[in-house]
């Protein structure tokens, strides 16, 4: 196997990892809302709007391999990262209550789960978006050479 084929295979694996993270995140959010009965807040909905299309967009670049899919997936992932960061700062109390985007329904600052004393739904979302963004940037940097 030559180096170009090996690089293409490793890029495919990175893209597949991005798709797996997006799929697990999507299923996790559906589990929390549909099975556990947690009502999503406004910021959670915005993060879902950024995550759910990734489950459909990323496989388009996998079969056949087309790394231009990074151009479409990366903006959604970066937007989701920013939304999750804002949500985390709101839950942590660093953002004042007057800026809260959730004026109806479930308050965005409400903590519905807290595993190990610090793992919350916004943290899980933020880690997923951050990891997807990092992998997509890595793919982009490897193919831009």
N, C-alpha and C positions, 0 to 999 in steps of 0.2 A: 504494500500500500504506500503510495507516494505521500509527500508532506501536504499537498493541496487536498487530497482526499481525506487525510487524517484531520486536517483543520476543519474541513466541512463537516465531518462526523462529530467533532467536538462542539462545533457551533450548533449542530442539530441537537445534541444532548443538552446544551445550555438552554436552547429554546424550549425543549421538552420539559426541562426543570421549571422554567417560567410558567409553562402551561399547567404543570402539576400543582405548583403553588397557587395559581389563580383558581384552579378547579377545587382544591381543598378549601381555600378561603371562601369560595362561593358556596360550597356545600356546608361549611361551618356556619356561615351567616344564615343560611336557610334553616339549619338545625336549631340555632339559637332562637329564631323567630317562629318557626312553624312547629317544632317539637317541644322546645323548652317554654315557649309562650312569651318570650321577651319582645316587647314592642320596640322597633327601631326608632331612634330619634332622627331629627332632620339631618344631622351630620352623618349618621350611619347610612341614611338613604343616599346621600351624595357619594359616600365611599363605595356603596354598592353600585351606583351608576358608573363609577370609574372601574370597578373590578369585573363586573359581569361581562362586559364586551370582550375583555381579554381572553376569556374562555373560548370565545368564538374566533377572535382575530388571530391569536397565536397559532392554532393549527393550520390556518391558511398558509402561513409561511413554512410549515413543516412538510407538507405533502403537495407538490415537491418542494424541496428546500429553496426558500426565497427569503434571504435575510433582509430584504427591504421592508419586511413586516415590522422591523424595529422602529421605523419611522412612524408607524401608526400606533404601536403599542406603548412606546416610551412616553409620549405626552400624557396618555391616560394614567400610566403608572406614576409619573411624577406629580400629576394633579392629585391622585389618590394619596401619595405620600404627604403632600402639603396639607390636605384635608385631615388626614390622620394625625399629623403633628399638631394642627390647630385644636383638634378634639382632645388630644392628650394634654395639651397645655390648659385647656378649659377644665378638664376633669381634675387636674393637679391644682387648680386655683390660681395659676399664673395670669390668666386672662380674666379681667374683671367681669362681674355678672352682667353689667350693662351692655356688653358686646355680645352676649349670648344670642345665637341665631335661632334657638329653639324657643319660640314664644307660645306654641301650641303643642299639645300632646306630651310625650315623654321629655323631660328635661335632658339636655345634652350633658350636663354635669353629673347625672345620676350614674352610679356604678352598679351594674347589674350582676356582674361576676367579678370576683377577685381571687384568683388562684395564687397560692404561695405568698400572699400579702401584697403583690404588685402587678400581676398579670391581669389586665382588663381587656375588654373587647377592643377598645381603640388601640391598645398596645399590640394586640394580635394583628389588627388591620395594618397598622403602621409598619410592623416588621415584615409582613407579606409584601406590601407595596415597596418597601425599601429593598428587599431582597430581589424582587422582580426588576426593579429599576437598575440595581447594581449589575445583575446578569445581562440585561439588555444593553447597558452601556459597555460592558465587557465585549459583547458580541459586536457592537458597533465599532469599538476601537480595534478589534482584531480584523474586521473586514475593511476598515478604512485605510489600511496600510497598502 
